[in-house]
């Protein structure tokens, strides 16, 4: 907590943490900046069927009130076969879910990826997303350059160099953009 850290640097008293937490709860400005917290939180995996957790079928309140119809007695081998078949069906449904999730994640990632293909000798800008602490991001340029493409190492990795005297860097193509110059004489 940033407020607690700042106060610890400047002051000391007993029950410091409790007082700071109380202040943050009661301060209107602090409460306006923070989003409301959910009580239950979000489930990471979604609903889990009872069959995955147990080999028995779940009992519902109506089953307790009215009773369940008696099944015909079966041999232990039949029960094992039923359990194996049920676990197999759960596994196949899980595999399908994982496959769909993988496709969804790949589609989402590919939608943000650029399709630039640079050749040897092209001028590129290197986008450096590193943010310095305490400095505003607005007046700073996000890209630096020009860099020259020295070599294409594979489909997504390039070796670029700022000038002949500087050591070349190996950069992923998502951090590279085509360099646009404002000087008309360079063309």
Order of alpha helices (4+ residues) and beta strands (2+ residues): alpha-alpha-alpha-alpha-alpha-alpha-beta-beta-beta-beta-beta
